[in-house]
C-alpha cells in the first residue's frame, strides 16, 4: 500500500520566488514613462530631469523605496541608431514628478488640478 509523506520546505528555499513575485508586482504598477510628459508642452529635458531627481530625492527622504515607483530603462532608436534613457513610473511616481516641474502652463496646471482631485 502506498503512503503519502509530508515534506517540509524551509522558508529560505522559496525566498527567490517570493522576491520574483514582488518584483513582478511592482513592475506591473509602472504604467507611465517620460513620453507621457508630452501633454505639458514645451518643457526642456533639463527641467524634466530635475523634476525626476527631486521626485527620487523625496522618496529617499520619506523612506520610500524608489525602485517600486521608478525604473530606468534604455530604448534603442533604430532610425538614429542611438540608445536613449527613459523611465517607467508608477502613478504615484509620475504624479510626484509632475508636481516637481518648475514651469507652469495651461496644460500642466490642468494636470495638477486633476491630481489634486484624485
Buried (B, 14 or more C-beta within 10 A) or exposed (E): EEEEEEEEEEEEEEEEEEEEEEEEEBEEBBEBBBEEBEEBEEBEEEBBEBBBEBBBEBBEEEEBEBEBBBBEEEEEEEEEEEEEEEBBBBBBBBBBBBBBBEEEEEBBEEBBEEBEEE
